[in-house]
Amino acid sequence: MAELTNLETFVAAVKAGSFAGAARLLGISPAMVGRRIQALEEDHGARLIERTTRAQRLTELGESFFAQAETVLEAVAELDDLTRTEPGKLSGRIRATGPATLGIHRLAGVVARFCEDNPAVTVELSLNDRRADLIAEGFDVAIRVGELQASTMIARRIGTYRFRCVAAPAYAAQFGLPATPDELRQHRCILNLNMSPRNRWPFIGPGGASVIAEVEGGLQIDNGEAQLAAALEGAGIVYLPVDLVTEPLRAGRLIEVLPHWQRMTLPIHLVYPSRRLVPRRLSAFMEAIATGLKDTTS
């Protein structure tokens, strides 16, 4: 067991990029991380990590050792799945992260149903609009909205995130509404700090032509629910995910702006570390997420 513990610590230190990072992931002290890795090196008679006060890097042998260590730990986790539970029953912990709005309105419900069906699985779900570093922060999987940057991660598209352009009736009564995207520049718009660029709203016209509306607004917010609250108060026109505006539109608390123009869509992906063996609990969890977030016509 000590050998496995030392292997886990070594892998955590490599993935986190430092002994301090591994210590945070494992809930131990950096000194303990150092002792475990030193013991591992002594057991195998080889230097695996070159470390200074400022940096660490794998030795040539350490790189090969790391790849094999991951394989061993993944195989042990798979065996653990098979032997610790009844056949077909899942157990263990899953750490997942996703964006706040999608998480609150759809993802949390999907995860709750998964947990109800698999009571021996513990799911830690972190919701925020910051893109977490899966390896350094110890996440098993991320649900991400938007185009992905190139990486060594495995990405699987599972759905589409849709938007609407809306305003409160009070705003429309006082200022009117634009007839074309170009007219948006004459209006007060509530900008999303998480969009890049935040002042360019994409539309597709009835004939299929793409238009980028240059918008302005004195109110700029980094949270979708707060943008919605401001829009409901008549603060301006807002460009928000369908999840946020469906009910207010149905209730008449919001009205659609430029209804004959299509709005932006973004892909939804599952992203997880590239590895050959994925624990059954994680495979089942990702299938549940993919099914729960599959494309709709909304």
Protein Blocks (a to p, Z undefined) as FASTA:
>chain_A
ZZmmmmmmmmmmmmnopaklmmmmnopafklmmmmmmmmmmmnopafbdcdfkbccddfk
lmmmmmmmmmmmmmmmmmmmmmmpcehiacdjddddddfklmmmmmmmmmmmmmmmmmmb
ccdddddfbdcdfklnopabdcdedjddddfbdcddfbdcdddddddfklmmmnopafbf
klmmmpccdddfkbccfkbccdddfkopacddddddfbdcfbfklmmmmmmnonaccddd
fklmmmmmmnopaccehklbccddddddddddddfbdcfklmmmmmmmmmmmgccfZZ
